Amino acid sequence: MPLLNAMQNMGADMPMLELFDKKEGVLTVYRAMEFAKRSCYLTNWNEVKTFFPEEVRRWSKNAANIKNPNSVRNLIVDNDAGREMMRR
């Protein structure tokens, strides 16, 4: 985290960084990204499925119905859960 904070202080061209903790904070971020025109994030999909199974079901349903046309890109961990997400 100190390295990320130092990078943020390097100038106006750097992205804004925020830290969210606890389940409620992380869920707030995921829901905000759902309405972004484009989002890019690093996540461990297995952990997301473990802590937010209801959200994963809802996201999957919306994606299947093309109700959320946002362009989303994920950097996925190379494990069983990540490969399952890639297949979807």
C-alpha positions in Angstrom: 0.0 0.0 0.0 2.8 2.5 0.7 4.2 2.0 -2.8 0.7 2.6 -4.4 0.3 5.8 -2.3 3.7 7.0 -3.4 2.8 6.4 -7.0 -0.4 8.3 -6.6 1.5 11.4 -5.4 3.7 11.5 -8.5 1.4 13.7 -10.5 -2.1 14.5 -11.9 -1.8 11.8 -14.6 -1.7 9.0 -12.0 -5.0 7.2 -11.1 -6.7 7.9 -7.9 -6.3 5.1 -5.4 -8.7 4.2 -2.6 -8.6 1.3 -0.1 -11.8 -0.4 0.9 -11.9 -3.1 3.5 -14.5 -5.4 5.0 -17.1 -7.1 3.0 -19.5 -4.1 2.8 -16.7 -1.8 1.4 -15.7 -4.3 -1.3 -19.3 -4.9 -2.3 -19.8 -1.1 -2.6 -17.0 -1.0 -5.1 -18.2 -3.9 -7.1 -21.7 -2.4 -7.4 -20.2 1.0 -8.4 -18.1 -0.7 -11.1 -21.3 -2.4 -12.5 -22.4 1.0 -13.7 -19.1 2.2 -15.1 -18.7 2.5 -18.9 -15.5 0.6 -18.6 -13.7 -1.0 -15.6 -10.5 -2.9 -15.1 -9.6 -4.6 -11.9 -7.5 -7.4 -10.4 -9.3 -10.0 -8.4 -9.2 -13.5 -7.2 -12.5 -14.9 -8.7 -12.6 -17.8 -6.2 -12.6 -15.4 -3.3 -15.3 -13.3 -5.0 -17.5 -16.4 -5.4 -16.9 -17.4 -1.8 -17.8 -14.0 -0.2 -20.4 -12.7 -2.7 -22.2 -15.7 -4.2 -25.5 -13.8 -4.6 -23.7 -11.0 -6.5 -22.0 -13.5 -8.8 -25.3 -15.1 -9.7 -26.8 -11.7 -10.4 -23.9 -10.6 -12.5 -23.9 -13.9 -14.5 -27.6 -13.5 -15.1 -27.3 -9.9 -16.3 -24.3 -10.8 -18.5 -26.3 -13.6 -20.1 -29.2 -11.3 -20.7 -27.0 -8.5 -22.0 -28.6 -6.1 -19.5 -25.3 -4.6 -18.7 -23.5 -3.5 -21.9 -20.4 -2.2 -20.1 -17.0 -3.1 -21.4 -15.4 -4.9 -18.5 -11.9 -6.5 -18.5 -10.6 -8.8 -15.8 -7.2 -9.9 -14.9 -7.9 -13.4 -13.6 -5.8 -15.7 -11.3 -4.7 -18.9 -13.1 -6.6 -21.4 -11.0 -9.8 -23.5 -11.4 -12.2 -20.7 -10.5 -10.4 -18.3 -12.8 -10.4 -20.7 -15.7 -14.1 -21.3 -15.2 -14.7 -17.5 -15.3 -12.7 -17.3 -18.6 -14.9 -20.0 -20.1 -18.0 -18.0 -19.3 
